[in-house]
């Protein structure tokens, strides 16, 4: 059975408020554009580092990084080519 005394209800409300505040704080942090930008920057730096010749990087990580960077470069080149073609038609 639940305890429906005023004190018990007030305690439950306080717990709910604290949980809600923590959830809002976590969502605010996760959705912050600066945080997202820093995460992308850190991942990009690590990817470029892995694609290099550092002997500490495993061959699997190096190949994965080089493949990913190659795909990204190809995609960027295609976007630039399409943009250039569209701009010339105007």
ABEGO torsion letter per residue (X at the ends): XBBABAAAAAAAAAAAAAAAAAAAAAAAAAABAAAAAAAAAAAAAAAAAAABABAABBAAAAAAAAAAAAAAAAAAAAAAAAAAAAAAAX
